[in-house]
Amino acid sequence: MATLYVVETGARIEKDYQRILVTKDDEVLQRVPLARVDEVVLVGRVGATTPALLALLDAGAGLTMISRGGRLRGSLSPPLARNARLRKAQYGRDDDADFCLRFARGVVRGKLANSRTMMRRLLRRRQDLPRHLLTQVQEALHEAEAADSLERLRGVEGAGARAYFGFWRQALRVDVDFRGRARRPPPDPANALLSLGYTLLGAAMIAALQVVGLDPYLGFFHADKYARPALALDLIEEFRAPVVDSLTLMLINKRMIGPEDFEPGRKGGVYLNKHGRSVFYRAFSQRLETRVRHWSGRRFSYRKLLEVQARVAASFILGKRDAYRSFAWW
């Protein structure tokens, strides 16, 4: 099963027997068997009929709504997994400083290790890229292992991320302006793609956590803020490089998305236009369905891996594991 992205302004989804229809002005734009959909993402001014929403819920599929610029507006999901014991354990861990540090260390280790993997892959193709930045990420990875507080760990993670994006910038085409990671609003096309990709990845992780029975809003590394899915943000860290960063680099460097696919936002920044969104959502969906090897020895799609890692987190929360083991990208 896959995600159905609806990006046509003024469109809406409807139910027709065992199918989901995408319609606009009484014209059917797309027909998708309900059994093949595990999530629907509505982008911008797109609507849905009540029968369509009920059909999705009955089929166990979720619905996510994001703004045209990529901001998560909300979601509709089937009932949470009936796992009160797990959620009770999760809430109890919130005040356990040692647990939070050990969990966060696993999260940061996964992010930095997978960032390092991407840098090494790029270096095999581009000998001109700055190797000293790879060394800095490697050093940050070692420092993360020794960090004795969340504050220290966040500082190490930040230093590693700056070195990584400095390297990532050098891997972009020379005619692309990217001076570093920035958002709200994204000042350039590369940042626009990264922000949108992270939003979609976060929405997919929220759905995975709900399937497992965890509360996406109570995390252990990202600071808790109202309406911020902290646990989802924790667990997407290890997937940023293999899913979003590598996809963005490919789309830009292979000229699959170019300057003509962006437009200025009403409040500043730049965002994908209609054609650009169509290309990006299709590519992102394909990336989520890409199968890769997990440390368990099995192969999963990235979409399934989000759930697998949510279950690994649940095992650690319940005390069945000594540490949180992140996904390792090779």
C-alpha positions in Angstrom: 0.0 0.0 0.0 1.1 3.6 -0.5 0.2 7.2 0.2 -2.2 9.1 -2.0 -1.2 12.8 -2.4 -3.9 15.2 -3.5 -2.3 18.5 -4.6 -4.8 19.9 -7.1 -6.3 23.2 -5.7 -10.1 22.9 -5.4 -10.1 19.1 -5.6 -11.7 16.8 -3.1 -11.7 13.1 -2.3 -14.9 11.0 -2.5 -15.9 7.4 -1.9 -17.2 5.2 -4.7 -17.8 1.6 -3.6 -14.4 0.3 -2.7 -12.5 3.2 -4.3 -11.3 6.6 -3.4 -11.9 9.2 -6.2 -10.1 12.5 -6.6 -12.5 14.9 -8.3 -12.7 18.5 -9.3 -15.6 20.4 -10.9 -17.5 17.1 -11.4 -14.5 15.6 -13.2 -12.8 12.4 -11.9 -9.0 13.1 -11.8 -8.0 9.8 -10.2 -9.4 6.5 -9.1 -7.6 4.4 -6.4 -8.7 1.1 -4.9 -9.2 1.7 -1.1 -7.3 -1.5 -0.4 -4.2 0.1 -1.9 -4.2 3.2 0.3 -2.7 3.4 3.8 -2.6 7.2 4.0 -4.0 10.2 2.2 -2.3 13.6 2.2 -4.3 16.7 1.3 -2.2 19.6 0.3 -3.5 23.2 0.4 -7.1 23.9 -0.5 -8.3 20.3 -1.0 -11.5 18.8 0.6 -13.0 15.5 1.5 -16.5 14.1 1.8 -17.7 12.5 5.0 -18.2 9.1 3.4 -14.6 9.2 2.1 -13.3 10.0 5.6 -15.3 7.2 7.2 -14.1 4.8 4.5 -10.5 5.6 5.2 -11.0 5.2 9.0 -12.8 1.9 8.5 -9.9 0.7 6.3 -7.3 1.7 8.9 -5.9 4.5 6.7 -5.0 7.9 8.0 -5.4 11.3 6.5 -3.0 14.2 6.9 -3.5 17.8 5.9 -0.6 20.2 5.2 -0.5 23.7 3.9 0.6 24.5 0.4 3.9 25.6 1.9 4.4 22.3 3.7 3.2 23.1 7.2 1.5 20.3 9.1 -2.1 21.4 9.8 -3.5 18.3 11.4 -4.4 14.7 10.9 -7.2 12.2 11.2 -6.3 8.6 12.2 -8.0 5.4 13.2 -8.3 4.7 17.0 -5.0 4.3 18.8 -3.7 0.8 19.4 -5.2 -0.4 22.7 -1.9 -0.5 24.6 -2.5 1.5 27.8 0.4 -0.2 29.5 2.8 1.1 26.9 1.6 4.6 27.1 1.6 4.6 30.9 5.2 3.4 30.7 6.0 6.2 28.2 4.5 8.9 30.5 6.4 7.4 33.4 9.8 7.7 31.6 9.4 11.5 31.2 10.9 12.3 34.6 13.6 9.6 34.3 16.7 11.7 33.4 18.9 8.6 32.9 16.4 7.0 30.5 15.9 10.3 28.5 19.7 10.6 28.1 20.2 7.0 27.0 17.3 7.3 24.5 18.5 10.6 23.2 22.0 9.2 22.8 20.6 6.5 20.5 18.7 9.1 18.5 21.7 11.3 18.0 24.0 8.4 17.3 21.6 7.3 14.5 21.4 10.7 13.0 25.1 11.4 12.9 26.0 7.9 11.7 23.6 8.1 8.8 24.8 11.6 8.0 28.3 10.2 7.9 27.2 7.4 5.6 25.7 9.9 3.2 28.9 12.0 3.2 31.0 8.9 2.5 28.8 7.9 -0.4 29.1 11.4 -1.9 32.9 11.3 -1.4 33.2 8.1 -3.4 31.8 10.1 -6.4 33.2 13.5 -5.7 36.8 13.6 -4.5 36.7 17.5 -4.3 34.3 17.5 -1.4 35.7 18.8 2.0 36.9 15.7 3.9 37.5 17.7 7.1 33.8 18.2 7.5 33.4 14.4 7.5 36.0 14.3 10.2 34.0 16.8 12.3 30.9 14.6 12.0 32.9 11.6 13.0 34.2 13.5 16.1 30.7 14.6 17.0 29.6 10.9 16.8 32.3 10.0 19.4 31.4 13.0 21.6 27.8 11.9 21.6 28.7 8.6 23.1 30.4 10.4 26.0 27.8 13.2 26.5 26.6 13.2 30.1 23.6 15.5 29.8 20.9 16.3 27.3 22.2 19.9 27.0 25.6 18.6 26.1 24.1 16.1 23.7 22.1 18.8 21.9 25.2 20.8 21.5 27.1 17.9 20.0 24.2 17.2 17.6 24.1 20.8 16.5 27.8 20.9 15.8 27.5 17.7 13.8 24.5 19.0 11.8 26.4 22.3 10.9 29.3 20.3 9.6 27.1 17.9 7.7 25.1 20.7 6.0 28.3 22.5 5.2 29.4 19.4 3.3 25.9 18.9 1.8 25.9 22.4 0.4 29.2 21.6 -1.4 27.5 18.6 -3.0 24.8 20.7 -4.6 25.0 22.0 -8.1 27.2 25.2 -8.2 24.3 27.3 -9.5 22.1 26.5 -6.4 22.1 29.1 -3.6 22.1 27.3 -0.3 23.9 29.0 2.6 22.8 26.6 5.3 19.7 25.1 6.9 17.0 27.7 7.4 13.2 27.6 7.6 10.0 29.6 8.5 10.0 30.7 5.8 12.5 28.7 3.7 14.7 31.3 1.9 15.8 29.1 -1.1 14.6 26.1 -3.1 16.9 23.6 -1.3 15.5 24.6 2.1 12.0 24.5 0.7 12.4 20.9 -0.3 14.1 19.9 2.9 11.3 21.5 5.1 8.6 19.9 3.1 10.3 16.5 3.2 10.8 16.7 6.9 7.1 17.6 7.4 6.0 14.6 5.3 8.4 12.3 7.1 7.2 13.5 10.5 3.5 12.9 9.5 4.4 9.4 8.4 6.2 8.8 11.8 3.2 10.1 13.7 1.1 7.5 12.0 3.6 4.7 12.7 3.7 5.7 16.4 -0.1 5.6 16.7 -0.1 2.1 15.1 2.3 0.9 17.8 0.4 2.6 20.6 2.8 5.4 21.6 2.0 9.0 22.1 3.7 11.0 19.3 3.7 14.1 21.5 5.8 12.9 24.4 9.4 12.7 23.4 12.7 12.4 25.2 15.2 14.4 23.2 13.3 17.3 21.6 12.0 19.8 24.2 8.3 19.4 24.7 6.2 22.2 23.3 2.5 22.5 23.0 1.2 20.8 19.8 4.7 19.6 18.9 5.0 15.9 18.1 8.3 15.5 20.1 8.6 11.7 19.9 8.0 11.7 16.2 10.7 14.4 15.8 13.0 12.2 17.9 12.6 9.2 15.7 12.8 10.8 12.3 16.3 12.1 13.1 17.9 8.9 11.8 15.8 9.0 8.6 16.5 12.5 7.6 19.7 11.8 5.6 18.6 8.6 3.8 15.1 9.7 3.0 14.8 13.5 2.7 18.4 14.8 2.3 19.5 12.3 -0.3 16.2 12.7 -2.2 16.5 16.5 -2.3 20.1 16.3 -3.5 19.0 14.0 -6.3 16.1 16.0 -7.4 18.2 19.2 -7.6 21.4 17.8 -9.1 19.6 15.8 -11.7 17.5 18.8 -12.6 14.3 17.0 -11.9 13.2 20.1 -10.0 14.5 23.5 -11.1 14.0 27.2 -10.4 10.9 27.2 -12.6 9.2 24.9 -10.1 9.2 27.5 -7.3 7.2 30.6 -6.5 7.4 33.3 -3.8 5.3 32.9 -0.7 2.8 35.5 0.5 4.8 36.0 3.7 8.3 35.7 2.2 10.3 32.6 1.3 10.0 30.3 -1.6 7.8 27.3 -2.1 7.1 24.7 -4.7 4.5 25.5 -7.3 1.9 23.1 -8.6 4.2 21.3 -11.0 7.0 21.2 -8.5 4.7 19.7 -5.8 3.6 17.0 -8.2 7.2 16.0 -8.9 8.2 16.1 -5.3 5.3 14.2 -3.8 5.7 11.4 -6.4 9.4 11.1 -5.7 8.9 11.2 -1.9 6.2 8.5 -2.1 8.6 6.3 -4.2 11.4 6.9 -1.7 9.2 5.7 1.2 8.5 2.5 -0.7 12.2 1.8 -1.3 13.3 -1.4 0.5 16.5 -1.4 2.5 18.2 -3.8 4.9 17.6 -3.4 8.6 20.0 -4.4 11.3 17.7 -7.3 12.1 18.7 -8.8 8.8 15.3 -8.2 7.1 14.5 -5.9 4.3 11.7 -3.3 4.7 10.4 -0.3 2.9 11.3 3.0 4.6 7.6 3.4 5.4 7.6 0.1 7.3 10.9 0.9 8.9 9.3 3.9 10.6 7.0 1.4 12.4 9.8 -1.1 13.0 11.8 1.6 14.8 8.8 2.8 16.7 8.5 -0.8 18.0 12.2 -0.8 19.0 11.5 2.4 20.9 8.5 0.8 22.6 10.7 -2.2 23.7 13.2 0.2 25.2 10.5 2.2 27.0 9.1 -1.1 28.5 12.5 -2.1 29.7 12.9 -5.0 27.2 16.1 -3.5 25.7 19.1 -1.9 27.3 19.4 0.8 24.8 17.6 2.4 21.8 19.2 1.0 18.6 18.7 3.3 15.7 18.4 2.3 12.0 21.8 2.1 10.4 22.1 3.1 6.7 24.9 1.4 4.9 
